[in-house]
Amino acid sequence: DTSVWAQNEALINQRLQAEGLTGVTAKVIGDGAYLDGTVKTKLDRDRAATIAVMAAPVKVRTNLIRVEPGVFGF
């Protein structure tokens, strides 16, 4: 049911924003979450995947989040 997919997608995206990962978005299809965007560290990339599975009953199928540290790694 696509309405459940949309609900789970909204839950994940709201949680990502609340956790300060404003450059990351999730797309949900079935029980799969597909993550995209940019973060500053690998830890944030991993944290985004963890947040997704905790926010909704999904599995991260694809994590396309890119790590783009700022100048001098900050």
TORTIBA-110908 format. One record per residue (C-alpha): residue number from 0; residue in three letters; chain; y, z, x. Coordinates in steps of 0.05 Angstrom, whole numbers, plus 5000, padded with zeros to 4 digits. Each point is the difference from the previous one (the first is absolute). Layout:
BEGIN
[NUM,ALA,A,[Y,Z,X]]
...
# end
This chain:
BEGIN
[0,ASP,A,[5000,5000,5000]]
[1,THR,A,[5064,4977,5033]]
[2,SER,A,[5041,5055,4968]]
[3,VAL,A,[4959,5051,5039]]
[4,TRP,A,[5012,4959,5063]]
[5,ALA,A,[5075,5001,4987]]
[6,GLN,A,[4998,5075,4987]]
[7,ASN,A,[4963,5014,5066]]
[8,GLU,A,[5047,4953,5037]]
[9,ALA,A,[5061,5037,4973]]
[10,LEU,A,[4970,5068,5019]]
[11,ILE,A,[4986,4977,5071]]
[12,ASN,A,[5069,4968,5010]]
[13,GLN,A,[5036,5061,4972]]
[14,ARG,A,[4961,5046,5046]]
[15,LEU,A,[5014,4955,5061]]
[16,GLN,A,[5074,5002,4984]]
[17,ALA,A,[4999,5076,4990]]
[18,GLU,A,[4966,5009,5068]]
[19,GLY,A,[5055,4960,5034]]
[20,LEU,A,[4960,4936,5011]]
[21,THR,A,[5053,4956,4967]]
[22,GLY,A,[4979,4937,5039]]
[23,VAL,A,[4930,5000,4971]]
[24,THR,A,[4975,4972,4934]]
[25,ALA,A,[4932,4998,4967]]
[26,LYS,A,[4968,4948,4955]]
[27,VAL,A,[4940,5023,4959]]
[28,ILE,A,[4946,4953,4976]]
[29,GLY,A,[4940,5033,4968]]
[30,ASP,A,[4981,5060,5042]]
[31,GLY,A,[5032,4970,5062]]
[32,ALA,A,[5068,5015,5030]]
[33,TYR,A,[5034,4950,5046]]
[34,LEU,A,[5054,5029,5044]]
[35,ASP,A,[5058,4962,5031]]
[36,GLY,A,[5065,5016,5035]]
[37,THR,A,[5026,5030,5064]]
[38,VAL,A,[5000,5070,5030]]
[39,LYS,A,[5024,5029,5065]]
[40,THR,A,[4935,5031,5025]]
[41,LYS,A,[4925,4991,4996]]
[42,LEU,A,[4997,5070,4970]]
[43,ASP,A,[5043,4977,4942]]
[44,ARG,A,[4955,4939,4990]]
[45,ASP,A,[4939,5046,4996]]
[46,ARG,A,[5038,5049,4956]]
[47,ALA,A,[5017,4944,4950]]
[48,ALA,A,[4926,4984,4991]]
[49,THR,A,[4984,5073,4989]]
[50,ILE,A,[5056,5008,4949]]
[51,ALA,A,[4974,4939,4962]]
[52,VAL,A,[4930,5027,4991]]
[53,MET,A,[5026,5069,4982]]
[54,ALA,A,[5050,4974,4949]]
[55,ALA,A,[4951,4958,4959]]
[56,PRO,A,[4925,4986,4996]]
[57,VAL,A,[5001,4940,5046]]
[58,LYS,A,[4973,4977,5067]]
[59,VAL,A,[5046,4968,5051]]
[60,ARG,A,[4971,4930,5006]]
[61,THR,A,[5054,4970,5045]]
[62,ASN,A,[5052,5035,5042]]
[63,LEU,A,[5052,4949,5023]]
[64,ILE,A,[5051,5053,5019]]
[65,ARG,A,[5034,4982,5065]]
[66,VAL,A,[5023,5051,5051]]
[67,GLU,A,[5070,4982,5023]]
[68,PRO,A,[5029,5056,5042]]
[69,GLY,A,[5075,5002,5008]]
[70,VAL,A,[5038,4991,5066]]
[71,PHE,A,[4967,5040,5056]]
[72,GLY,A,[4942,5017,4953]]
[73,PHE,A,[5042,5041,4951]]
# end
